[in-house]
Amino acid sequence: MEASETGFDSVLGFTIPHRDVRGRIVRLGPTIETILSAHSYEPAIRTLLDEALVLCTLIGSLLKNGGQLTMQAQSDRGVVKLLVCDFREGELRGYVDVDDERLAALGANPHLTALFGEGAYLAITFDLAASGGRYQGIVPLDGDTLSDACEHYFQQSEQLQTLMRVATRSEGERSIAAGILLQHLPDGEEGRERLHVRHDDPDWEHVSVMGGSVRHAELVDTELGLESILWRLFHEEDEVRVERVFDISRGCRCSVAHFQDVLGRFSEEERVEMREDDGLIHVDCAFCSKVIPVAI
């Protein structure tokens, strides 16, 4: 199927103006296959990273005027030591650091708590290009899914009623992951102050029921376009505005120029200690599993 027919690696934004609701919907295919191909992840970890990449895309695509969204899940006790992914203007990357021996003992479909252990947390960081500002929210990773934790973040940190649904499907080395995000913006437009958020707003209750009815099989059905999913969910609404927000690609920043910039912040004495016998500093990029020799 062509990307235009399936909606692969494109984010659609939509609003339901009379309900004060905005949303995003995405289906990832070739991009996550490229990201996953850098490491030999076990099926449970592939599924976990698939979900994280969809969530990172949905949330990151809400940013305006550039900027970067970083999601990081971490625990000192878990089989998964670190999960990190980021989204910047359509460029997506992600990585999982996992103890494979301990993972094998958990069986085929381990629960999120079994993967991360007690005391795990999810940090969501927004780097805003326009203002140069940064803000971060941290929530416990104590739900059944990463989606639950993200919903909790928006409700706790931003007082935004949010619904997120994610579906994944793997067929050998082929992966498909998709998701939908809905948010209620009380009293109108984005950016307005939200001092009195009603958790029982009838407009939000209606839209969240409709959006929550989306089936996992629909989200990963390559014969079903993203617009068709939105039509099924919301065709009875007075108006739904849809726009293509981003095309998605794997975006790793492991270039020599980037690492020279980073290493240039260290003192010459520190760089001497980093150099190998060939006089170069060998930088290991965890995201794409490459070692980049850098002269500086």
Secondary structure in CASP SS format (residue, H / E / C, confidence):
PFRMAT SS
TARGET T0000
AUTHOR 0000-0000-0000
METHOD secondary structure of the structure
MODEL  1
M C 1.00
E C 1.00
A H 1.00
S H 1.00
E H 1.00
T H 1.00
G C 1.00
F E 1.00
D C 1.00
S E 1.00
V E 1.00
L E 1.00
G E 1.00
F E 1.00
T E 1.00
I E 1.00
P H 1.00
H H 1.00
R H 1.00
D C 1.00
V E 1.00
R E 1.00
G E 1.00
R E 1.00
I E 1.00
V E 1.00
R E 1.00
L E 1.00
G C 1.00
P H 1.00
T H 1.00
I H 1.00
E H 1.00
T H 1.00
I H 1.00
L H 1.00
S C 1.00
A C 1.00
H C 1.00
S C 1.00
Y C 1.00
E C 1.00
P H 1.00
A H 1.00
I H 1.00
R H 1.00
T H 1.00
L H 1.00
L H 1.00
D H 1.00
E H 1.00
A H 1.00
L H 1.00
V H 1.00
L H 1.00
C H 1.00
T H 1.00
L H 1.00
I H 1.00
G H 1.00
S C 1.00
L C 1.00
L C 1.00
K C 1.00
N C 1.00
G C 1.00
G C 1.00
Q E 1.00
L E 1.00
T E 1.00
M E 1.00
Q E 1.00
A E 1.00
Q E 1.00
S C 1.00
D C 1.00
R C 1.00
G C 1.00
V C 1.00
V E 1.00
K E 1.00
L E 1.00
L E 1.00
V E 1.00
C E 1.00
D E 1.00
F E 1.00
R E 1.00
E C 1.00
G C 1.00
E E 1.00
L E 1.00
R E 1.00
G E 1.00
Y E 1.00
V E 1.00
D E 1.00
V E 1.00
D C 1.00
D H 1.00
E H 1.00
R H 1.00
L H 1.00
A H 1.00
A C 1.00
L C 1.00
G C 1.00
A C 1.00
N C 1.00
P C 1.00
H C 1.00
L H 1.00
T H 1.00
A H 1.00
L H 1.00
F H 1.00
G C 1.00
E C 1.00
G C 1.00
A C 1.00
Y E 1.00
L E 1.00
A E 1.00
I E 1.00
T E 1.00
F E 1.00
D E 1.00
L C 1.00
A C 1.00
A C 1.00
S C 1.00
G C 1.00
G C 1.00
R E 1.00
Y E 1.00
Q E 1.00
G E 1.00
I E 1.00
V E 1.00
P E 1.00
L C 1.00
D C 1.00
G C 1.00
D C 1.00
T C 1.00
L H 1.00
S H 1.00
D H 1.00
A H 1.00
C H 1.00
E H 1.00
H H 1.00
Y H 1.00
F H 1.00
Q H 1.00
Q H 1.00
S H 1.00
E C 1.00
Q C 1.00
L C 1.00
Q C 1.00
T E 1.00
L E 1.00
M E 1.00
R E 1.00
V E 1.00
A E 1.00
T E 1.00
R E 1.00
S E 1.00
E E 1.00
G C 1.00
E C 1.00
R E 1.00
S E 1.00
I E 1.00
A E 1.00
A E 1.00
G E 1.00
I E 1.00
L E 1.00
L E 1.00
Q E 1.00
H E 1.00
L C 1.00
P C 1.00
D C 1.00
G C 1.00
E C 1.00
E C 1.00
G C 1.00
R C 1.00
E C 1.00
R C 1.00
L C 1.00
H C 1.00
V C 1.00
R C 1.00
H C 1.00
D C 1.00
D C 1.00
P H 1.00
D H 1.00
W H 1.00
E H 1.00
H H 1.00
V H 1.00
S H 1.00
V H 1.00
M H 1.00
G H 1.00
G H 1.00
S C 1.00
V C 1.00
R C 1.00
H H 1.00
A H 1.00
E H 1.00
L H 1.00
V C 1.00
D C 1.00
T C 1.00
E C 1.00
L C 1.00
G C 1.00
L H 1.00
E H 1.00
S H 1.00
I H 1.00
L H 1.00
W H 1.00
R H 1.00
L H 1.00
F H 1.00
H C 1.00
E C 1.00
E C 1.00
D C 1.00
E C 1.00
V C 1.00
R E 1.00
V E 1.00
E E 1.00
R E 1.00
V E 1.00
F E 1.00
D E 1.00
I C 1.00
S E 1.00
R E 1.00
G C 1.00
C C 1.00
R C 1.00
C C 1.00
S C 1.00
V H 1.00
A H 1.00
H H 1.00
F H 1.00
Q H 1.00
D H 1.00
V H 1.00
L H 1.00
G C 1.00
R C 1.00
F C 1.00
S C 1.00
E H 1.00
E H 1.00
E H 1.00
R H 1.00
V H 1.00
E H 1.00
M H 1.00
R C 1.00
E C 1.00
D C 1.00
D C 1.00
G C 1.00
L C 1.00
I E 1.00
H E 1.00
V E 1.00
D E 1.00
C E 1.00
A C 1.00
F C 1.00
C C 1.00
S C 1.00
K E 1.00
V E 1.00
I E 1.00
P E 1.00
V E 1.00
A C 1.00
I C 1.00
END
